[in-house]
């Protein structure tokens, strides 16, 4: 429906003509929206602390709520580092659809733990992954070089404190108007978030326009 603007022409009931007026819809990008987005992605950068400094690795993951589960080997540098220090950081890139621009991002600090490959929660996250990712993982497990990388394990990462996003859940036009609105903050609940939960939280701030998952 197009709004009609009435001019002060002595006859307020008679419009001068139809005028297009841009409507701005305020939508809050919630923690539930973010949880669904994390589940849609399957690649992140995991940072751990090694004996000689930080170590960074690009890894595939499977999500269950806000928790992510990363398959790896028990002898890898990231697994050894986590046994020594469970404090980690995660960055999840979020590319723009069909736009050759720098991706948006999701980043957070977290607490990591090593789980056996048959862990029930990790495999529940695996079952929610795409068919392609499940097949790739199973093929990797079948061909894993356990002598070099050790037995297959899961790295479970739970976000702590808050999750920050950049250019996620914010329309591009809003960012162009005010780049400060490109970043959102989400407080992580004490209890693990479930992807099928109700609206469990909202970002600090309000976005203009249509949400982009």
C-alpha positions, -999 to 999 in steps of 0.1 A, spaced: 0 0 0 14 34 -10 10 62 15 -5 94 0 9 128 12 -16 156 16 -3 191 9 -16 222 27 -36 235 -3 -67 247 15 -84 214 10 -67 188 33 -90 160 21 -79 163 -15 -44 149 -21 -22 165 -47 -12 131 -59 4 98 -49 39 101 -35 62 72 -28 74 72 8 101 49 19 90 29 49 116 18 75 108 -13 94 127 -19 127 136 -55 132 157 -68 161 182 -95 151 179 -120 180 201 -147 195 177 -172 179 184 -158 145 222 -159 152 219 -195 164 202 -205 131 229 -187 111 257 -205 130 240 -238 122 239 -229 85 277 -223 83 302 -252 85 336 -235 86 354 -215 112 388 -204 123 398 -218 157 425 -200 177 443 -218 206 472 -209 228 503 -230 223 536 -231 243 552 -207 218 523 -185 212 489 -185 195 479 -212 170 452 -207 143 436 -233 122 407 -233 97 384 -262 106 349 -276 97 323 -278 124 288 -290 133 266 -269 155 240 -277 181 225 -245 195 255 -222 202 278 -251 208 301 -262 180 318 -295 175 350 -298 155 363 -332 144 401 -336 146 429 -359 157 442 -363 193 477 -355 183 470 -323 164 484 -290 177 449 -276 185 441 -307 206 473 -306 225 469 -269 231 433 -273 244 444 -300 269 469 -274 282 447 -244 280 409 -246 273 405 -209 265 400 -205 227 386 -180 202 364 -186 172 358 -167 140 330 -177 116 330 -159 82 296 -151 67 299 -143 29 275 -119 12 253 -138 -13 264 -130 -48 284 -99 -37 322 -98 -41 327 -80 -8 345 -88 25 324 -113 44 305 -105 76 318 -123 107 308 -139 140 334 -141 167 336 -151 203 358 -164 230 350 -198 244 358 -228 265 369 -260 248 371 -296 258 381 -329 242 354 -355 236 355 -391 223 344 -396 187 313 -414 199 301 -386 221 263 -384 220 259 -346 218 286 -343 191 269 -369 170 236 -352 175 251 -321 160 266 -342 132 231 -356 124 219 -320 119 246 -312 94 242 -314 56 244 -347 38 276 -336 20 294 -326 53 284 -359 69 297 -379 40 330 -359 40 335 -365 77 328 -402 75 352 -405 46 379 -387 65 374 -409 95 377 -440 74 410 -428 59 424 -411 90 462 -415 96 459 -423 133 496 -430 135 504 -394 126 474 -375 139 462 -398 167 427 -412 172 397 -392 160 381 -370 186 357 -340 189 366 -306 201 336 -291 218 336 -253 220 310 -234 241 309 -196 237 315 -176 270 306 -140 278 292 -126 246 292 -131 209 301 -103 186 290 -99 149 301 -76 122 279 -69 91 255 -97 102 218 -91 106 222 -55 95 212 -43 61 240 -28 39 221 5 36 222 9 74 259 2 75 265 28 48 246 54 68 263 46 101 292 21 102 289 19 140 257 -1 136 276 -29 117 285 -45 150 261 -63 173 266 -79 207 248 -110 221 250 -121 257 255 -159 260 229 -175 283 242 -196 312 224 -227 299 232 -241 264 210 -225 238 188 -248 217 182 -241 180 145 -249 184 140 -227 215 117 -197 215 130 -162 211 158 -164 236 175 -131 233 180 -100 212 210 -80 200 219 -48 217 204 -23 192 178 -22 165 183 -28 128 166 -11 99 152 -31 71 150 -68 63 170 -94 83 196 -113 63 203 -148 74 
